[in-house]
Amino acid sequence: MAAQKELSPGIVVLSAVVGGIGLTTGALLTVTSLFGYAAGAWVSPEALSPGLIGAAMAGVAPALFTIGRARLWQDVRSLVLPLVIVLVGLFAVSLLNGGSLQATEGGPLFLALFSLGWVATLGLLALGAVGCLIAQYRRPAGRAAAAPRQPAVPLPAWSKPPLAVVGSGWFGIGAGLLAFPDFWGALVPWTVNRADAQGLGVWALALGVGVLGALAEDDLTRIRPALRAVPLIAPATAVVLAVHFRSVDWASGPGVSLLALVTGLFTTGVSGHWLLSRADRRSDAASDARPAVASDPRPAAVSDARPSPADDA
């Protein structure tokens, strides 16, 4: 089993920076989408796609701010690895679809400048994310990692099949949209272009990696940061879908699948929080039940000389 490694400061700084940028940018994309405007970095046929991307960005941001509380890399990698996928993936999608950017299409001045800033910022963040990840894996292991890892709070057996289904569903959809956007984009239950399909694919792939990574960790304490993100992403996505309800072909197979995957994502986050809270309560109760060894402030010579059960024995 791989040794435990301390969390590098670069990962903490990167997460905080991405959290701040993601919260503001995601809120902008989400709010404008709710009012019917497609304010993404590239031209979109509908406001729904940039709204979903913005909802995911804003939903994951609060969890990124908590990464600094962790001490070990193993405790945050289920959230950081999907984060790197998002940064590198969105930057690559923006470059591959440069002809669809607002600046290239001659969009409004604000959106044209926004698209240029989007590409520049993503490029810097993607480069920084790859560098921080390499530095993290090259970081020497701590002394405490020689022993085999034992899950502190293993996932219950009944939760693993649903996790595998939800994670595989998001992963498969994301991979399909990224690799074959023309084919899989036609199956999306609303109108998307190539850039929309690949941008949504990046987020779907990251969600799949996050859920499957949690399954591989098999330890609720190690996926705590990721559990903070999932319950926020799912409701934010649901709000955007609800506002654009008429734009989605809910009667189609992809529409039903989308509803099932969003519901599964929300259920995963809520049930994970419940299981982890229950485990924390049990741990606290066990700690309280242990006999406390109180120190006697009096000198040993004048303390009570009552015989203990061991003396009687």
C-alpha positions as CSV (number, residue, x, y, z in Angstrom):
1,M,0.0,0.0,0.0
2,A,1.3,3.5,-0.9
3,A,2.7,5.5,2.0
4,Q,0.9,8.5,3.4
5,K,2.1,11.9,2.3
6,E,1.6,15.2,3.9
7,L,-0.5,17.7,1.9
8,S,1.7,20.2,0.0
9,P,1.1,23.9,0.5
10,G,0.8,24.3,-3.3
11,I,-2.4,22.2,-3.3
12,V,-3.9,24.3,-0.5
13,V,-3.1,27.6,-2.3
14,L,-4.4,26.2,-5.7
15,S,-7.6,25.0,-4.1
16,A,-8.3,28.4,-2.4
17,V,-7.6,30.3,-5.6
18,V,-9.7,28.1,-7.8
19,G,-12.5,28.2,-5.1
20,G,-12.6,32.0,-5.2
21,I,-12.5,32.2,-9.0
22,G,-15.0,29.3,-9.4
23,L,-17.5,30.8,-6.9
24,T,-17.6,34.2,-8.7
25,T,-17.5,32.9,-12.2
26,G,-19.9,30.1,-11.5
27,A,-22.3,32.5,-9.9
28,L,-22.2,34.8,-12.9
29,L,-22.9,31.9,-15.4
30,T,-25.6,30.5,-13.2
31,V,-27.5,33.7,-12.6
32,T,-27.4,34.9,-16.2
33,S,-28.6,31.5,-17.3
34,L,-31.5,31.7,-14.9
35,F,-32.5,34.9,-16.6
36,G,-32.2,33.3,-20.0
37,Y,-28.9,34.7,-21.1
38,A,-26.0,32.5,-22.4
39,A,-23.0,34.3,-20.9
40,G,-20.4,31.6,-21.4
41,A,-16.9,31.9,-22.7
42,W,-18.1,30.4,-26.1
43,V,-21.3,31.0,-28.0
44,S,-24.0,28.5,-27.0
45,P,-27.3,27.9,-28.7
46,E,-29.1,27.9,-25.3
47,A,-28.5,29.3,-21.9
48,L,-28.9,25.9,-20.2
49,S,-25.4,24.5,-20.9
50,P,-23.4,27.5,-19.6
51,G,-25.7,27.6,-16.6
52,L,-25.0,23.9,-15.7
53,I,-21.2,24.5,-16.0
54,G,-21.6,27.6,-13.8
55,A,-23.7,25.6,-11.2
56,A,-21.0,23.0,-11.0
57,M,-18.3,25.6,-10.5
58,A,-20.2,27.4,-7.8
59,G,-21.2,24.2,-6.1
60,V,-17.7,22.8,-5.7
61,A,-16.2,26.1,-4.5
62,P,-17.1,25.8,-0.8
63,A,-15.5,22.4,-0.5
64,L,-12.3,23.7,-2.1
65,F,-12.0,26.2,0.7
66,T,-11.9,23.4,3.3
67,I,-8.9,21.5,1.8
68,G,-6.5,23.5,3.9
69,R,-7.9,21.8,7.0
70,A,-6.5,18.5,5.9
71,R,-3.0,17.2,6.8
72,L,-2.5,14.3,4.5
73,W,-2.8,14.1,0.7
74,Q,-4.9,10.9,0.9
75,D,-7.6,12.9,2.7
76,V,-8.2,15.3,-0.2
77,R,-7.2,13.5,-3.4
78,S,-10.8,12.3,-4.1
79,L,-11.6,16.0,-4.6
80,V,-8.3,17.4,-6.0
81,L,-7.9,14.8,-8.8
82,P,-11.3,15.7,-10.3
83,L,-10.4,19.4,-9.9
84,V,-7.3,18.9,-12.0
85,I,-9.4,17.1,-14.6
86,V,-11.8,20.1,-14.7
87,L,-9.0,22.7,-15.1
88,V,-7.0,20.9,-17.7
89,G,-10.1,19.7,-19.5
90,L,-11.9,23.0,-19.8
91,F,-8.7,24.7,-20.9
92,A,-8.2,22.1,-23.7
93,V,-11.9,22.4,-24.7
94,S,-11.6,26.2,-24.9
95,L,-8.5,25.8,-27.2
96,L,-10.0,23.1,-29.4
97,N,-13.1,25.2,-29.9
98,G,-11.4,28.5,-30.2
99,G,-13.5,29.4,-33.2
100,S,-16.6,29.4,-30.9
101,L,-15.2,31.8,-28.3
102,Q,-17.1,35.0,-27.8
103,A,-14.1,37.0,-28.8
104,T,-13.7,35.1,-32.1
105,E,-17.4,35.3,-32.9
106,G,-17.5,39.0,-32.3
107,G,-19.9,38.9,-29.3
108,P,-20.6,41.8,-27.0
109,L,-17.6,43.5,-25.6
110,F,-18.1,42.2,-22.0
111,L,-18.4,38.6,-23.2
112,A,-15.5,38.9,-25.6
113,L,-13.3,40.1,-22.8
114,F,-14.7,37.5,-20.5
115,S,-13.8,34.7,-23.0
116,L,-10.2,36.0,-23.3
117,G,-9.9,36.1,-19.5
118,W,-11.4,32.7,-19.3
119,V,-8.8,31.1,-21.6
120,A,-5.9,33.0,-19.9
121,T,-7.0,32.2,-16.4
122,L,-7.7,28.5,-17.2
123,G,-4.3,28.2,-18.8
124,L,-2.5,29.5,-15.7
125,L,-4.6,27.4,-13.4
126,A,-4.2,24.2,-15.5
127,L,-0.5,24.7,-15.6
128,G,-0.4,25.3,-11.9
129,A,-2.6,22.3,-11.1
130,V,-0.4,19.9,-13.1
131,G,2.7,21.4,-11.4
132,C,1.2,21.1,-7.9
133,L,0.1,17.5,-8.6
134,I,3.6,16.5,-9.8
135,A,5.2,18.1,-6.8
136,Q,2.7,16.4,-4.5
137,Y,3.5,12.9,-5.8
138,R,7.2,13.6,-5.6
139,R,6.9,14.7,-2.0
140,P,8.6,12.2,0.3
141,A,6.3,10.0,2.4
142,G,5.9,10.6,6.2
143,R,7.1,8.2,8.8
144,A,3.6,7.1,9.8
145,A,2.9,5.5,6.5
146,A,4.9,2.3,6.7
147,A,1.9,0.3,8.1
148,P,-0.8,-1.0,5.8
149,R,-3.8,1.3,5.6
150,Q,-6.8,0.4,7.6
151,P,-10.1,2.2,6.7
152,A,-11.2,4.3,9.6
153,V,-14.9,4.4,8.5
154,P,-15.3,1.9,5.6
155,L,-18.2,2.2,3.2
156,P,-21.1,-0.1,4.0
157,A,-21.5,-3.0,1.6
158,W,-25.0,-1.9,0.5
159,S,-23.7,1.5,-0.7
160,K,-21.0,0.2,-3.1
161,P,-23.2,-1.0,-6.0
162,P,-25.2,2.3,-6.2
163,L,-21.9,4.2,-6.1
164,A,-20.5,2.1,-8.9
165,V,-23.6,2.7,-11.0
166,V,-23.6,6.5,-10.4
167,G,-19.9,6.8,-10.9
168,S,-19.8,4.7,-14.0
169,G,-22.7,6.6,-15.5
170,W,-21.1,10.0,-15.1
171,F,-17.7,8.7,-16.2
172,G,-19.1,7.1,-19.3
173,I,-21.2,10.1,-20.4
174,G,-18.3,12.4,-19.8
175,A,-15.9,10.3,-21.8
176,G,-18.3,10.0,-24.6
177,L,-19.1,13.7,-24.8
178,L,-15.3,14.5,-24.8
179,A,-14.2,12.0,-27.3
180,F,-17.2,12.0,-29.7
181,P,-19.0,15.3,-29.1
182,D,-20.8,15.2,-32.5
183,F,-22.3,11.8,-31.8
184,W,-23.0,12.0,-28.1
185,G,-23.9,15.7,-28.3
186,A,-26.9,14.7,-30.4
187,L,-28.1,12.6,-27.6
188,V,-28.1,15.4,-25.1
189,P,-31.8,16.2,-24.4
190,W,-31.4,19.9,-25.3
191,T,-29.7,21.8,-28.0
192,V,-25.9,21.9,-27.7
193,N,-23.0,22.6,-29.9
194,R,-19.6,21.0,-29.9
195,A,-18.1,23.2,-27.3
196,D,-21.1,22.8,-25.0
197,A,-20.9,19.0,-25.4
198,Q,-17.3,18.8,-24.5
199,G,-17.5,21.4,-21.7
200,L,-20.3,19.4,-20.1
201,G,-18.3,16.2,-20.7
202,V,-15.4,17.6,-18.7
203,W,-17.6,18.1,-15.7
204,A,-19.4,14.7,-16.1
205,L,-16.0,12.9,-16.3
206,A,-14.8,14.7,-13.2
207,L,-17.9,13.7,-11.3
208,G,-17.5,10.1,-12.4
209,V,-13.8,10.1,-11.3
210,G,-14.8,11.6,-8.0
211,V,-17.5,9.1,-7.2
212,L,-15.4,6.1,-8.4
213,G,-12.4,7.5,-6.4
214,A,-14.6,7.5,-3.3
215,L,-15.5,3.9,-3.9
216,A,-11.8,3.0,-4.3
217,E,-10.8,4.9,-1.1
218,D,-13.4,2.9,0.9
219,D,-13.1,5.3,3.8
220,L,-15.6,8.0,4.6
221,T,-13.1,10.1,6.5
222,R,-10.9,10.4,3.5
223,I,-13.7,11.5,1.2
224,R,-15.0,14.1,3.6
225,P,-14.0,17.1,1.4
226,A,-15.6,15.5,-1.7
227,L,-18.8,14.9,0.3
228,R,-19.0,18.6,1.0
229,A,-19.1,19.3,-2.7
230,V,-21.6,16.7,-4.0
231,P,-24.7,17.8,-2.1
232,L,-24.2,21.4,-3.4
233,I,-23.5,20.6,-7.0
234,A,-26.6,18.4,-7.4
235,P,-29.2,21.0,-6.1
236,A,-27.5,23.8,-8.1
237,T,-27.8,21.7,-11.2
238,A,-31.4,20.8,-10.4
239,V,-32.3,24.5,-10.0
240,V,-30.9,25.3,-13.5
241,L,-32.6,22.4,-15.0
242,A,-35.9,23.3,-13.3
243,V,-35.8,26.9,-14.7
244,H,-35.1,25.6,-18.2
245,F,-37.6,22.7,-17.8
246,R,-39.2,23.4,-21.2
247,S,-35.9,23.2,-23.0
248,V,-35.2,19.6,-21.9
249,D,-36.8,16.5,-23.6
250,W,-37.6,14.8,-20.4
251,A,-39.6,12.0,-22.1
252,S,-36.5,10.8,-23.9
253,G,-34.1,8.1,-22.7
254,P,-31.3,10.7,-22.1
255,G,-33.7,12.9,-20.2
256,V,-34.7,10.1,-17.9
257,S,-31.0,9.1,-17.5
258,L,-30.0,12.7,-16.6
259,L,-32.7,12.9,-13.9
260,A,-31.6,9.5,-12.5
261,L,-27.9,10.6,-12.4
262,V,-28.6,13.9,-10.8
263,T,-30.8,12.2,-8.2
264,G,-28.2,9.6,-7.6
265,L,-25.5,12.3,-7.1
266,F,-27.6,14.1,-4.5
267,T,-28.5,10.8,-2.8
268,T,-24.8,9.9,-2.7
269,G,-23.8,13.1,-1.0
270,V,-26.7,13.1,1.6
271,S,-26.2,9.4,2.5
272,G,-22.4,9.9,2.8
273,H,-22.9,12.8,5.1
274,W,-25.4,10.8,7.2
275,L,-23.0,7.8,7.5
276,L,-20.0,10.0,8.3
277,S,-22.0,11.9,11.0
278,R,-23.2,8.7,12.5
279,A,-19.6,7.4,12.6
280,D,-18.4,10.7,14.2
281,R,-21.1,10.4,16.9
282,R,-20.1,6.8,17.7
283,S,-16.5,7.8,17.9
284,D,-17.3,10.7,20.3
285,A,-19.5,8.4,22.4
286,A,-16.7,5.8,22.6
287,S,-14.2,8.5,23.6
288,D,-16.6,9.7,26.3
289,A,-17.1,6.2,27.6
290,R,-13.4,5.6,28.2
291,P,-12.4,6.1,31.9
292,A,-10.7,9.4,32.3
293,V,-7.5,9.3,34.2
294,A,-7.7,12.4,36.4
295,S,-4.5,13.8,37.9
296,D,-4.6,14.4,41.6
297,P,-3.3,17.9,42.3
298,R,-2.3,16.8,45.8
299,P,1.2,15.4,46.5
300,A,1.3,11.6,46.5
301,A,2.2,11.6,50.2
302,V,-1.1,13.2,51.2
303,S,-3.4,11.6,48.7
304,D,-6.1,9.2,49.8
305,A,-4.7,5.8,50.7
306,R,-7.8,3.8,49.9
307,P,-6.8,0.4,48.6
308,S,-7.5,-0.3,44.9
309,P,-9.0,-3.5,43.6
310,A,-5.5,-4.4,42.3
311,D,-4.1,-4.1,45.8
312,D,-6.8,-6.4,47.1
313,A,-6.0,-8.9,44.5
